């Protein structure tokens, strides 16, 4: 048997015109004002959370990203030099375990 979920109380002060509109909408949906407000708030919260936490791509955007992942470009000269400077700095700082992203011995960029 599941334990009942605990409840919290949220109170709001709103103008009477808004109260009347919410009451009318609740009646039209066959729910109480409290049920209507909870459901409407939950739906709005879920939309906001989804909008802020997830990135949506068009089919074209997704195809471009997949193509970039499948067909990596070779590092340009500036990136190779930056990586070499990074490796040298790690050696100078005494990082004997090798920096993250270091290529295996014998492999060139």
Backbone torsions as a table, in degrees:
resi	resn	phi	psi	omega
1	UNK	NA	131.7	-178.2
2	UNK	-83.3	139.8	176.3
3	UNK	-73.8	141.4	179.2
4	UNK	-65.2	143.6	179.0
5	UNK	-71.8	140.1	179.4
6	UNK	-71.3	155.1	-177.6
7	UNK	-116.7	150.2	173.6
8	UNK	-118.6	158.8	178.6
9	UNK	-113.2	133.1	174.4
10	UNK	-123.4	127.3	178.9
11	UNK	-117.6	148.4	-179.8
12	UNK	-137.8	146.9	170.8
13	UNK	-107.2	121.8	-177.9
14	UNK	-134.4	154.5	178.9
15	UNK	-61.6	151.8	-177.3
16	UNK	-60.2	-35.1	-179.9
17	UNK	-61.8	-37.0	177.7
18	UNK	-71.8	-40.0	177.5
19	UNK	-57.3	-46.1	-178.9
20	UNK	-63.1	-40.1	179.6
21	UNK	-65.5	-42.8	178.9
22	UNK	-65.6	-41.7	178.0
23	UNK	-60.9	-42.9	-180.0
24	UNK	-63.1	-45.1	179.5
25	UNK	-63.8	-39.8	178.4
26	UNK	-62.7	-44.9	178.9
27	UNK	-61.3	-42.2	-179.3
28	UNK	-64.1	-28.5	178.9
29	UNK	-94.0	-3.3	178.6
30	UNK	74.9	27.0	179.1
31	UNK	-124.5	167.0	176.0
32	UNK	-76.5	164.4	177.6
33	UNK	-59.5	-42.3	-179.9
34	UNK	-62.6	-47.2	179.1
35	UNK	-60.5	-43.1	-179.4
36	UNK	-62.0	-45.6	-178.1
37	UNK	-66.1	-40.7	179.0
38	UNK	-64.0	-46.8	-178.7
39	UNK	-64.3	-44.8	-179.6
40	UNK	-63.6	-41.9	179.1
41	UNK	-64.9	-42.0	-179.7
42	UNK	-64.0	-44.6	178.9
43	UNK	-60.5	-44.4	179.7
44	UNK	-64.6	-43.1	179.5
45	UNK	-61.4	-43.6	-179.7
46	UNK	-64.0	-40.1	177.9
47	UNK	-62.7	-44.0	-179.4
48	UNK	-65.3	-44.9	179.6
49	UNK	-61.6	-45.9	178.4
50	UNK	-60.8	-44.0	-178.7
51	UNK	-62.2	-38.5	-175.6
52	UNK	-85.8	-24.1	-175.3
53	UNK	-99.7	-19.0	-174.9
54	UNK	-120.2	142.1	177.1
55	UNK	-102.9	127.9	178.5
56	UNK	-106.9	135.5	178.9
57	UNK	-114.7	148.4	170.2
58	UNK	-73.9	168.1	177.2
59	UNK	-59.4	-40.2	-179.8
60	UNK	-64.2	-44.9	178.4
61	UNK	-60.0	-44.7	-179.3
62	UNK	-63.0	-41.6	179.5
63	UNK	-63.1	-40.4	178.8
64	UNK	-63.1	-45.2	-179.3
65	UNK	-64.3	-44.3	179.2
66	UNK	-62.6	-42.0	178.2
67	UNK	-61.3	-42.4	178.4
68	UNK	-64.0	-38.0	178.9
69	UNK	-70.3	-38.1	-178.8
70	UNK	-76.0	-27.2	-174.6
71	UNK	-126.9	69.9	-178.9
72	UNK	-61.3	142.4	175.2
73	UNK	-88.0	156.3	178.5
74	UNK	-73.2	148.0	177.7
75	UNK	-63.6	138.6	177.4
76	UNK	-80.0	173.6	-175.3
77	UNK	-59.6	-39.6	-178.3
78	UNK	-64.5	-39.9	179.0
79	UNK	-67.6	-40.8	178.2
80	UNK	-61.2	-45.5	178.8
81	UNK	-63.0	-41.3	179.6
82	UNK	-62.9	-41.3	179.5
83	UNK	-66.1	-39.5	178.2
84	UNK	-64.2	-42.1	176.5
85	UNK	-62.0	-41.1	178.6
86	UNK	-61.2	-46.0	179.3
87	UNK	-61.1	-44.0	-179.9
88	UNK	-61.8	-42.7	179.5
89	UNK	-62.7	-39.1	178.6
90	UNK	-64.3	-41.1	178.1
91	UNK	-63.7	-44.9	179.6
92	UNK	-63.7	-30.4	179.6
93	UNK	-84.5	0.8	175.8
94	UNK	81.7	21.0	177.2
95	UNK	-81.3	93.8	-175.3
96	UNK	-79.6	-20.0	-176.3
97	UNK	-78.9	-8.1	-179.3
98	UNK	88.7	140.3	-177.8
99	UNK	-72.9	156.6	175.4
100	UNK	-61.6	139.3	178.7
101	UNK	87.1	3.1	-179.7
102	UNK	-69.0	139.6	-179.9
103	UNK	-75.8	149.8	176.5
104	UNK	-62.6	154.2	-179.1
105	UNK	-54.8	136.3	176.7
106	UNK	88.2	-12.3	-179.5
107	UNK	-94.1	133.0	180.0
108	UNK	-105.0	156.8	179.0
109	UNK	-78.4	NA	NA
